Amino acid sequence: MDLKKLLSTEGVMVIDVREPYEFDELHYKGAVNVPLGNLPSRLSKLNEAQGSPIVFYCQSGNRSGSAAKFAISHGFDNVHNGGGLYSMLEFQNLVEN
């Protein structure tokens, strides 16, 4: 998976599965905050991607990996684990430049 290319795809949905206080401190530009524990009740948010890629990220990549597995198990197929926040921020800089 080429994350840089994926993040520059039109319609990509980036979801930060960290807690709100973590999201408020720093997050990927344009990301939506859906904490991992809230993901089951917020599946409708994923439907907004309408077939576009969904990229989950967290602090280290563990929670986002769980979120990606959860989404796949609920029928979403264009799902990716973006890993940790700082990797995502590096890609953000590459995509914007």
MDAnalysis code that builds the backbone (N, CA, C; Angstrom):
import MDAnalysis as mda
import numpy as np

u = mda.Universe.empty(291, n_residues=97, atom_resindex=np.repeat(np.arange(97), 3), trajectory=True)
u.add_TopologyAttr("name", ["N", "CA", "C"] * 97)
u.add_TopologyAttr("resid", np.arange(1, 98))
u.add_TopologyAttr("resname", ["MET", "ASP", "LEU", "LYS", "LYS", "LEU", "LEU", "SER", "THR", "GLU", "GLY", "VAL", "MET", "VAL", "ILE", "ASP", "VAL", "ARG", "GLU", "PRO", "TYR", "GLU", "PHE", "ASP", "GLU", "LEU", "HIS", "TYR", "LYS", "GLY", "ALA", "VAL", "ASN", "VAL", "PRO", "LEU", "GLY", "ASN", "LEU", "PRO", "SER", "ARG", "LEU", "SER", "LYS", "LEU", "ASN", "GLU", "ALA", "GLN", "GLY", "SER", "PRO", "ILE", "VAL", "PHE", "TYR", "CYS", "GLN", "SER", "GLY", "ASN", "ARG", "SER", "GLY", "SER", "ALA", "ALA", "LYS", "PHE", "ALA", "ILE", "SER", "HIS", "GLY", "PHE", "ASP", "ASN", "VAL", "HIS", "ASN", "GLY", "GLY", "GLY", "LEU", "TYR", "SER", "MET", "LEU", "GLU", "PHE", "GLN", "ASN", "LEU", "VAL", "GLU", "ASN"])
u.atoms.positions = np.array([
    [0.833, -1.177, 0.000],
    [0.000, 0.000, 0.000],
    [0.882, 1.248, 0.000],
    [0.623, 2.132, -0.921],
    [1.329, 3.406, -0.989],
    [0.469, 4.433, -0.252],
    [0.797, 4.675, 1.000],
    [-0.030, 5.538, 1.840],
    [-0.088, 6.963, 1.304],
    [1.001, 7.452, 0.773],
    [0.999, 8.812, 0.215],
    [-0.031, 8.912, -0.907],
    [-0.026, 7.944, -1.799],
    [-0.975, 7.944, -2.917],
    [-2.404, 7.785, -2.396],
    [-2.564, 6.904, -1.443],
    [-3.879, 6.647, -0.864],
    [-4.451, 7.910, -0.216],
    [-3.617, 8.635, 0.528],
    [-4.077, 9.839, 1.212],
    [-4.390, 10.980, 0.255],
    [-3.866, 10.913, -0.950],
    [-4.168, 11.954, -1.933],
    [-5.345, 11.572, -2.826],
    [-5.939, 10.403, -2.571],
    [-7.099, 9.950, -3.330],
    [-8.310, 10.798, -2.977],
    [-9.036, 11.244, -3.985],
    [-10.240, 12.032, -3.727],
    [-11.258, 11.193, -2.956],
    [-11.821, 11.775, -1.929],
    [-12.846, 11.100, -1.148],
    [-12.326, 10.230, -0.023],
    [-11.004, 10.122, 0.134],
    [-10.459, 9.295, 1.219],
    [-10.983, 9.803, 2.558],
    [-11.358, 8.876, 3.425],
    [-11.799, 9.231, 4.773],
    [-10.705, 8.812, 5.744],
    [-10.204, 9.763, 6.505],
    [-9.161, 9.496, 7.497],
    [-9.813, 9.561, 8.873],
    [-9.685, 8.477, 9.621],
    [-10.313, 8.390, 10.937],
    [-9.261, 8.167, 12.015],
    [-9.254, 9.066, 12.979],
    [-8.376, 8.997, 14.141],
    [-9.146, 8.259, 15.231],
    [-8.662, 7.088, 15.629],
    [-9.375, 6.283, 16.622],
    [-8.861, 6.499, 18.050],
    [-8.096, 7.574, 18.237],
    [-7.630, 7.911, 19.583],
    [-8.753, 8.593, 20.357],
    [-8.533, 8.813, 21.614],
    [-9.504, 9.493, 22.474],
    [-9.570, 10.987, 22.114],
    [-10.692, 11.637, 22.404],
    [-10.848, 13.045, 22.044],
    [-9.743, 13.961, 22.573],
    [-9.286, 13.735, 23.807],
    [-8.221, 14.592, 24.332],
    [-6.937, 14.442, 23.525],
    [-6.674, 13.243, 22.994],
    [-5.495, 13.036, 22.149],
    [-5.677, 13.757, 20.816],
    [-6.859, 13.617, 20.257],
    [-7.190, 14.254, 18.980],
    [-7.068, 15.771, 19.100],
    [-7.568, 16.330, 20.204],
    [-7.534, 17.774, 20.399],
    [-6.111, 18.316, 20.475],
    [-5.173, 17.511, 20.963],
    [-3.781, 17.947, 21.073],
    [-3.130, 18.089, 19.704],
    [-3.345, 17.103, 18.833],
    [-2.724, 17.096, 17.509],
    [-3.371, 15.998, 16.685],
    [-3.668, 16.287, 15.426],
    [-4.268, 15.275, 14.556],
    [-3.958, 15.571, 13.096],
    [-4.189, 14.578, 12.275],
    [-4.018, 14.702, 10.836],
    [-5.083, 15.659, 10.306],
    [-4.684, 16.578, 9.468],
    [-5.603, 17.564, 8.897],
    [-6.741, 16.872, 8.149],
    [-7.961, 17.199, 8.515],
    [-9.129, 16.626, 7.862],
    [-9.606, 15.315, 8.449],
    [-8.912, 14.827, 9.464],
    [-9.317, 13.553, 10.091],
    [-10.584, 13.749, 10.909],
    [-11.327, 12.663, 11.028],
    [-12.524, 12.605, 11.858],
    [-12.155, 11.791, 13.098],
    [-12.586, 12.241, 14.259],
    [-12.282, 11.521, 15.492],
    [-13.430, 10.588, 15.859],
    [-13.144, 9.293, 15.781],
    [-14.084, 8.257, 16.218],
    [-13.273, 7.314, 17.108],
    [-13.286, 7.530, 18.420],
    [-12.509, 6.670, 19.308],
    [-12.841, 5.189, 19.093],
    [-11.848, 4.356, 19.209],
    [-12.009, 2.926, 18.951],
    [-13.202, 2.342, 19.697],
    [-13.378, 2.704, 20.948],
    [-14.486, 2.179, 21.741],
    [-15.861, 2.597, 21.226],
    [-15.909, 3.663, 20.451],
    [-17.171, 4.155, 19.895],
    [-17.433, 3.650, 18.482],
    [-16.461, 2.988, 17.900],
    [-16.589, 2.567, 16.501],
    [-17.822, 1.699, 16.238],
    [-18.152, 0.720, 17.099],
    [-19.343, -0.090, 16.820],
    [-20.628, 0.737, 16.693],
    [-20.755, 1.777, 17.491],
    [-21.967, 2.595, 17.430],
    [-21.891, 3.682, 16.361],
    [-20.733, 3.810, 15.717],
    [-20.559, 4.853, 14.700],
    [-20.278, 4.277, 13.316],
    [-20.692, 3.032, 13.083],
    [-20.474, 2.417, 11.767],
    [-21.074, 3.254, 10.641],
    [-22.140, 3.971, 10.927],
    [-22.766, 4.805, 9.900],
    [-21.784, 5.858, 9.386],
    [-20.841, 6.272, 10.220],
    [-19.825, 7.238, 9.788],
    [-18.996, 6.653, 8.652],
    [-18.699, 5.363, 8.727],
    [-17.907, 4.716, 7.681],
    [-18.670, 4.671, 6.359],
    [-19.988, 4.570, 6.442],
    [-20.793, 4.548, 5.223],
    [-20.652, 5.828, 4.416],
    [-20.269, 6.914, 5.076],
    [-20.079, 8.182, 4.374],
    [-18.938, 8.120, 3.371],
    [-18.047, 7.152, 3.520],
    [-16.926, 7.011, 2.582],
    [-17.417, 6.565, 1.205],
    [-18.571, 5.924, 1.140],
    [-19.211, 5.508, -0.106],
    [-18.239, 4.836, -1.079],
    [-17.507, 3.842, -0.589],
    [-16.607, 3.079, -1.447],
    [-15.215, 3.659, -1.574],
    [-14.999, 4.878, -1.094],
    [-13.666, 5.477, -1.112],
    [-12.817, 4.835, -0.022],
    [-11.513, 5.002, -0.109],
    [-10.647, 4.415, 0.918],
    [-10.917, 4.999, 2.303],
    [-10.775, 4.153, 3.305],
    [-10.853, 4.563, 4.706],
    [-9.500, 4.245, 5.331],
    [-8.885, 5.254, 5.922],
    [-7.590, 5.081, 6.580],
    [-7.770, 5.375, 8.062],
    [-7.463, 4.393, 8.886],
    [-7.502, 4.562, 10.338],
    [-6.085, 4.837, 10.832],
    [-5.972, 5.670, 11.853],
    [-4.680, 5.827, 12.527],
    [-4.925, 6.097, 14.005],
    [-3.872, 5.917, 14.795],
    [-3.945, 6.162, 16.235],
    [-2.597, 6.718, 16.679],
    [-2.163, 6.399, 17.875],
    [-0.867, 6.890, 18.338],
    [0.280, 6.026, 17.817],
    [0.079, 4.702, 17.837],
    [1.175, 3.806, 17.472],
    [0.849, 2.839, 16.340],
    [-0.414, 2.672, 16.034],
    [-0.821, 1.715, 14.998],
    [-1.591, 0.523, 15.537],
    [-1.606, 0.340, 16.850],
    [-2.319, -0.805, 17.430],
    [-3.833, -0.641, 17.371],
    [-4.329, 0.472, 17.872],
    [-5.775, 0.698, 17.848],
    [-6.293, 0.808, 16.419],
    [-5.514, 1.434, 15.558],
    [-5.958, 1.567, 14.164],
    [-5.993, 0.206, 13.476],
    [-5.103, -0.695, 13.857],
    [-5.145, -2.056, 13.321],
    [-6.414, -2.770, 13.751],
    [-6.789, -2.592, 15.016],
    [-8.037, -3.181, 15.510],
    [-9.242, -2.576, 14.800],
    [-9.210, -1.267, 14.576],
    [-10.314, -0.595, 13.883],
    [-10.446, -1.102, 12.454],
    [-9.327, -1.275, 11.772],
    [-9.363, -1.773, 10.397],
    [-9.936, -3.185, 10.350],
    [-9.511, -4.045, 11.254],
    [-10.053, -5.413, 11.310],
    [-11.550, -5.392, 11.589],
    [-11.980, -4.519, 12.493],
    [-13.394, -4.400, 12.822],
    [-14.190, -3.966, 11.584],
    [-13.702, -2.960, 10.882],
    [-14.400, -2.465, 9.691],
    [-14.490, -3.551, 8.618],
    [-13.411, -4.270, 8.413],
    [-13.405, -5.353, 7.416],
    [-14.411, -6.423, 7.809],
    [-14.476, -6.734, 9.096],
    [-15.413, -7.766, 9.554],
    [-16.876, -7.329, 9.407],
    [-17.091, -6.034, 9.191],
    [-18.438, -5.508, 8.985],
    [-18.690, -5.128, 7.528],
    [-17.902, -5.697, 6.623],
    [-18.179, -5.569, 5.200],
    [-17.495, -4.443, 4.455],
    [-16.674, -3.676, 5.120],
    [-15.937, -2.622, 4.426],
    [-14.661, -3.234, 3.856],
    [-14.351, -2.920, 2.599],
    [-13.202, -3.592, 1.989],
    [-12.052, -2.663, 1.591],
    [-12.288, -1.394, 1.453],
    [-11.220, -0.474, 1.072],
    [-10.716, 0.227, 2.336],
    [-10.183, -0.590, 3.254],
    [-9.805, -0.153, 4.597],
    [-8.304, -0.332, 4.783],
    [-7.678, 0.660, 5.430],
    [-6.220, 0.618, 5.590],
    [-5.823, 1.107, 6.973],
    [-4.782, 0.506, 7.510],
    [-4.194, 0.930, 8.778],
    [-3.077, 1.911, 8.442],
    [-3.309, 3.181, 8.760],
    [-2.302, 4.204, 8.495],
    [-1.194, 4.236, 9.528],
    [-1.346, 3.466, 10.604],
    [-0.318, 3.408, 11.631],
    [-0.455, 4.512, 12.646],
    [0.686, 5.058, 13.045],
    [0.719, 6.059, 14.098],
    [0.596, 7.486, 13.608],
    [0.267, 8.361, 14.521],
    [0.055, 9.773, 14.228],
    [1.246, 10.404, 13.516],
    [2.451, 10.178, 14.020],
    [3.597, 10.886, 13.460],
    [3.932, 10.409, 12.045],
    [3.665, 9.165, 11.746],
    [3.809, 8.688, 10.363],
    [2.789, 9.380, 9.473],
    [1.572, 9.509, 9.973],
    [0.524, 10.184, 9.203],
    [0.882, 11.646, 8.961],
    [1.438, 12.299, 9.958],
    [1.812, 13.693, 9.782],
    [2.932, 13.848, 8.751],
    [3.846, 12.879, 8.692],
    [4.892, 12.904, 7.664],
    [4.253, 12.783, 6.281],
    [3.285, 11.884, 6.141],
    [2.590, 11.725, 4.864],
    [1.777, 12.972, 4.535],
    [1.211, 13.609, 5.542],
    [0.451, 14.844, 5.321],
    [1.346, 15.883, 4.671],
    [2.561, 16.015, 5.172],
    [3.501, 16.967, 4.598],
    [3.863, 16.603, 3.166],
    [4.007, 15.314, 2.876],
    [4.335, 14.876, 1.519],
    [3.162, 15.117, 0.564],
    [1.965, 14.867, 1.033],
    [0.773, 15.031, 0.185],
    [0.550, 16.506, -0.116],
    [0.781, 17.369, 0.873],
    [0.535, 18.791, 0.688],
    [1.617, 19.471, -0.141],
    [2.786, 18.872, -0.239],
    [3.893, 19.485, -1.002],
    [4.040, 18.895, -2.372],
])
